[in-house]
Amino acid sequence: MLKDNLEKRIKKSKLVAVLRYESPEPLTEVIRATVAGGINVIEVTMTVPNAADLIRQTADEFSDDKVLLGAGTVMSPEVAKAAVDAGAKFCVAPHFDQATVTYCNEQNIFVCPGAFTATEAQHAASSGADAIKIFPANIGGPQYIKDLLGPLPDLKIMVTGGVDLVTAPQFLKSGAIAVGVGGALFNRKMIETKDWAGITDNARSLVACVADCEGRG
């Protein structure tokens, strides 16, 4: 899959479901519920035990045209390789690591390392990153994204950290190409009570709240 197509799909979705939990078992149902609610870009964080197996299982269940599957918290080239071998098409990290970015570029994998300051973001972009993850985004809020893009208009920014129904459209209108959502999608109680329908409802609400956002790029 060409990187241009990956970027277009992420921009079109506007939402990236970020899945982090201490056990992989319930996340299969979380993914199904999320996709049923209309979010089709899924990021499985590599901090989930046996995350590669979950990615592989999800890749087997959903075709590439149905779900764009990626990995989060990709801290090294070795972790990136495990994710890519399992079926991940994009890699996200909370930090910048040149070796990881280089590996992803060699494998034609969309890579989005983390940054926060203007210097960090521009360095990552000029070092081969396809987009920059501004994290934690809730510290600066939507205005911070708008301020960053003032002098650095070519940055492609994704945000995660505290994104909810209110801030998701605000971040997009401030110039982010997509937002990562976790807590706004599901929580521990929903998993413990197997409230998959509630997760689907949350996904639908998130899709609805960003529907009128034009996006950027």
FIKOL-396730 format. One record per residue (C-alpha): x, z, y; residue number from 1; residue in three letters. Coordinates in nm, 2 decimals, padded with zeros to 4 digits. Each point is the difference from the previous one (the first is absolute). Layout:
BEGIN
ATOM     xx     zz     yy num residu
ATOM      X      Z      Y NUM    ALA
...
END
This chain:
BEGIN
ATOM     xx     zz     yy num residu
ATOM  00.00  00.00  00.00   1    MET
ATOM  00.15 -00.11  00.33   2    LEU
ATOM  00.07  00.27  00.26   3    LYS
ATOM -00.21 -00.18  00.26   4    ASP
ATOM -00.30  00.03 -00.23   5    ASN
ATOM  00.07  00.37 -00.06   6    LEU
ATOM  00.01  00.06  00.38   7    GLU
ATOM -00.32 -00.19  00.06   8    LYS
ATOM -00.18  00.20 -00.27   9    ARG
ATOM  00.12  00.33  00.14  10    ILE
ATOM -00.11 -00.11  00.35  11    LYS
ATOM -00.33 -00.12 -00.13  12    LYS
ATOM -00.07  00.32 -00.18  13    SER
ATOM  00.12  00.22  00.29  14    LYS
ATOM -00.02  00.29 -00.24  15    LEU
ATOM  00.25  00.12 -00.26  16    VAL
ATOM -00.12  00.27 -00.24  17    ALA
ATOM  00.29  00.24 -00.05  18    VAL
ATOM -00.03  00.19 -00.33  19    LEU
ATOM  00.20  00.32 -00.04  20    ARG
ATOM -00.09  00.27 -00.25  21    TYR
ATOM  00.18  00.23 -00.25  22    GLU
ATOM -00.15 -00.18 -00.30  23    SER
ATOM -00.05 -00.37 -00.07  24    PRO
ATOM -00.30  00.03 -00.23  25    GLU
ATOM -00.28  00.03  00.26  26    PRO
ATOM  00.16 -00.26  00.23  27    LEU
ATOM -00.12 -00.28 -00.23  28    THR
ATOM -00.36  00.10  00.09  29    GLU
ATOM  00.10  00.04  00.37  30    VAL
ATOM  00.13 -00.35  00.00  31    ILE
ATOM -00.31 -00.14 -00.16  32    ARG
ATOM -00.22  00.19  00.25  33    ALA
ATOM  00.21 -00.12  00.29  34    THR
ATOM -00.02 -00.36 -00.10  35    VAL
ATOM -00.37  00.03 -00.06  36    ALA
ATOM -00.03  00.12  00.37  37    GLY
ATOM  00.18 -00.31  00.13  38    GLY
ATOM  00.36  00.11  00.05  39    ILE
ATOM  00.22 -00.24 -00.20  40    ASN
ATOM  00.35  00.09  00.11  41    VAL
ATOM  00.12  00.30 -00.21  42    ILE
ATOM  00.32  00.19  00.04  43    GLU
ATOM  00.10  00.23 -00.28  44    VAL
ATOM  00.26  00.25  00.12  45    THR
ATOM  00.30  00.03 -00.23  46    MET
ATOM -00.03  00.38  00.02  47    THR
ATOM -00.29 -00.02 -00.24  48    VAL
ATOM  00.13  00.09 -00.35  49    PRO
ATOM  00.04 -00.32 -00.20  50    ASN
ATOM -00.09 -00.20  00.30  51    ALA
ATOM  00.14 -00.32 -00.15  52    ALA
ATOM -00.23  00.03 -00.30  53    ASP
ATOM -00.30  00.04  00.24  54    LEU
ATOM  00.11 -00.31  00.19  55    ILE
ATOM  00.04 -00.20 -00.32  56    ARG
ATOM -00.34  00.11 -00.13  57    GLN
ATOM -00.16 -00.09  00.33  58    THR
ATOM  00.17 -00.34  00.01  59    ALA
ATOM -00.13 -00.06 -00.35  60    ASP
ATOM -00.36  00.09  00.10  61    GLU
ATOM -00.02 -00.18  00.33  62    PHE
ATOM  00.12 -00.35  00.07  63    SER
ATOM  00.22 -00.07  00.30  64    ASP
ATOM -00.28 -00.17  00.19  65    ASP
ATOM -00.22  00.31 -00.05  66    LYS
ATOM  00.25  00.27  00.09  67    VAL
ATOM  00.32 -00.01  00.19  68    LEU
ATOM  00.20  00.27 -00.17  69    LEU
ATOM  00.30  00.18  00.15  70    GLY
ATOM  00.22  00.31 -00.02  71    ALA
ATOM  00.06  00.27  00.25  72    GLY
ATOM  00.27  00.26  00.05  73    THR
ATOM  00.25 -00.25 -00.12  74    VAL
ATOM  00.33  00.18  00.07  75    MET
ATOM  00.26 -00.22 -00.16  76    SER
ATOM  00.06 -00.34 -00.16  77    PRO
ATOM -00.03  00.16 -00.34  78    GLU
ATOM -00.35  00.13  00.09  79    VAL
ATOM -00.09 -00.34  00.15  80    ALA
ATOM  00.11 -00.18 -00.32  81    LYS
ATOM -00.21  00.23 -00.22  82    ALA
ATOM -00.30 -00.07  00.23  83    ALA
ATOM  00.05 -00.37  00.01  84    VAL
ATOM  00.06 -00.03 -00.38  85    ASP
ATOM -00.34  00.18 -00.04  86    ALA
ATOM -00.18 -00.25  00.22  87    GLY
ATOM  00.03  00.12  00.36  88    ALA
ATOM -00.01 -00.27  00.26  89    LYS
ATOM  00.10  00.21  00.30  90    PHE
ATOM  00.21  00.31  00.06  91    CYS
ATOM -00.05  00.26  00.26  92    VAL
ATOM  00.24  00.29  00.09  93    ALA
ATOM -00.01  00.30  00.24  94    PRO
ATOM  00.36 -00.09  00.10  95    HIS
ATOM  00.24 -00.29  00.04  96    PHE
ATOM  00.25 -00.08 -00.27  97    ASP
ATOM  00.19 -00.33  00.03  98    GLN
ATOM  00.06 -00.04 -00.37  99    ALA
ATOM -00.37  00.03 -00.08 100    THR
ATOM -00.09 -00.25  00.27 101    VAL
ATOM  00.26 -00.24 -00.13 102    THR
ATOM -00.12  00.03 -00.35 103    TYR
ATOM -00.36 -00.06  00.10 104    CYS
ATOM  00.09 -00.31  00.20 105    ASN
ATOM  00.20 -00.14 -00.30 106    GLU
ATOM -00.31  00.05 -00.22 107    GLN
ATOM -00.24 -00.15  00.26 108    ASN
ATOM -00.18  00.34  00.03 109    ILE
ATOM -00.16  00.09  00.33 110    PHE
ATOM  00.19  00.31  00.12 111    VAL
ATOM -00.12  00.25  00.26 112    CYS
ATOM  00.26  00.28  00.06 113    PRO
ATOM -00.08  00.30  00.22 114    GLY
ATOM  00.11  00.07  00.35 115    ALA
ATOM -00.13  00.19  00.30 116    PHE
ATOM  00.21 -00.06  00.31 117    THR
ATOM  00.04 -00.34  00.17 118    ALA
ATOM  00.37 -00.01 -00.10 119    THR
ATOM -00.09  00.07 -00.37 120    GLU
ATOM -00.28 -00.25  00.00 121    ALA
ATOM  00.20 -00.28  00.16 122    GLN
ATOM  00.30  00.07 -00.23 123    HIS
ATOM -00.22 -00.03 -00.31 124    ALA
ATOM -00.16 -00.32  00.12 125    ALA
ATOM  00.33 -00.16  00.08 126    SER
ATOM  00.14  00.11 -00.34 127    SER
ATOM -00.26 -00.20 -00.20 128    GLY
ATOM -00.31  00.21 -00.01 129    ALA
ATOM -00.33 -00.20  00.00 130    ASP
ATOM -00.19  00.28  00.17 131    ALA
ATOM  00.07  00.35  00.12 132    ILE
ATOM -00.18  00.31 -00.11 133    LYS
ATOM -00.05  00.24  00.29 134    ILE
ATOM -00.02  00.34 -00.16 135    PHE
ATOM -00.14  00.25  00.06 136    PRO
ATOM -00.22 -00.20  00.23 137    ALA
ATOM -00.23  00.29  00.10 138    ASN
ATOM  00.28  00.16  00.21 139    ILE
ATOM  00.00 -00.28  00.26 140    GLY
ATOM -00.34 -00.14 -00.07 141    GLY
ATOM -00.13 -00.35  00.09 142    PRO
ATOM  00.15  00.02  00.35 143    GLN
ATOM  00.35  00.04 -00.15 144    TYR
ATOM -00.05 -00.33 -00.20 145    ILE
ATOM -00.11 -00.18  00.32 146    LYS
ATOM  00.30  00.14  00.19 147    ASP
ATOM  00.24 -00.11 -00.27 148    LEU
ATOM -00.13 -00.35 -00.01 149    LEU
ATOM  00.03 -00.03  00.38 150    GLY
ATOM  00.38 -00.06  00.00 151    PRO
ATOM  00.00 -00.10 -00.37 152    LEU
ATOM -00.29 -00.25 -00.04 153    PRO
ATOM  00.14 -00.17 -00.31 154    ASP
ATOM -00.02  00.32 -00.21 155    LEU
ATOM -00.24 -00.01 -00.29 156    LYS
ATOM -00.12  00.36 -00.03 157    ILE
ATOM -00.19  00.17 -00.28 158    MET
ATOM -00.10  00.37  00.06 159    VAL
ATOM -00.06  00.29 -00.23 160    THR
ATOM -00.05  00.37  00.05 161    GLY
ATOM -00.33  00.15  00.12 162    GLY
ATOM -00.19 -00.33  00.01 163    VAL
ATOM -00.38  00.05 -00.02 164    ASP
ATOM -00.32 -00.17  00.09 165    LEU
ATOM  00.06  00.06  00.37 166    VAL
ATOM  00.36 -00.08  00.03 167    THR
ATOM  00.02 -00.30 -00.24 168    ALA
ATOM -00.17 -00.24  00.24 169    PRO
ATOM  00.19  00.15  00.29 170    GLN
ATOM  00.34 -00.07 -00.17 171    PHE
ATOM -00.10 -00.36 -00.08 172    LEU
ATOM -00.12 -00.06  00.36 173    LYS
ATOM  00.33  00.15  00.12 174    SER
ATOM  00.19 -00.27 -00.19 175    GLY
ATOM  00.06  00.11 -00.36 176    ALA
ATOM -00.05 -00.27 -00.26 177    ILE
ATOM -00.13  00.25 -00.25 178    ALA
ATOM -00.06  00.37 -00.06 179    VAL
ATOM  00.07  00.21 -00.31 180    GLY
ATOM -00.28  00.24 -00.10 181    VAL
ATOM  00.02  00.29 -00.25 182    GLY
ATOM -00.18  00.31  00.10 183    GLY
ATOM -00.28 -00.20  00.16 184    ALA
ATOM -00.06 -00.16 -00.33 185    LEU
ATOM  00.01  00.28 -00.25 186    PHE
ATOM  00.10  00.37 -00.04 187    ASN
ATOM  00.06  00.24 -00.28 188    ARG
ATOM -00.36  00.12 -00.02 189    LYS
ATOM -00.12 -00.35 -00.05 190    MET
ATOM  00.24 -00.05 -00.29 191    ILE
ATOM -00.08  00.33 -00.16 192    GLU
ATOM -00.37 -00.07  00.01 193    THR
ATOM  00.05 -00.36 -00.09 194    LYS
ATOM -00.18 -00.12  00.31 195    ASP
ATOM  00.09 -00.36 -00.04 196    TRP
ATOM -00.31 -00.12  00.18 197    ALA
ATOM  00.10  00.21  00.30 198    GLY
ATOM  00.34 -00.17  00.00 199    ILE
ATOM -00.18 -00.34 -00.01 200    THR
ATOM -00.22  00.12  00.30 201    ASP
ATOM  00.31  00.10  00.19 202    ASN
ATOM  00.17 -00.33 -00.06 203    ALA
ATOM -00.31 -00.18  00.12 204    ARG
ATOM -00.01  00.21  00.31 205    SER
ATOM  00.37 -00.08  00.07 206    LEU
ATOM -00.06 -00.37 -00.04 207    VAL
ATOM -00.30  00.02  00.23 208    ALA
ATOM  00.19  00.19  00.27 209    CYS
ATOM  00.27 -00.27  00.03 210    VAL
ATOM -00.22 -00.30 -00.05 211    ALA
ATOM -00.01 -00.08  00.37 212    ASP
ATOM  00.37  00.04  00.06 213    CYS
ATOM  00.16 -00.34  00.05 214    GLU
ATOM  00.34  00.12 -00.13 215    GLY
ATOM  00.33 -00.13  00.13 216    ARG
ATOM  00.22 -00.30 -00.09 217    GLY
END
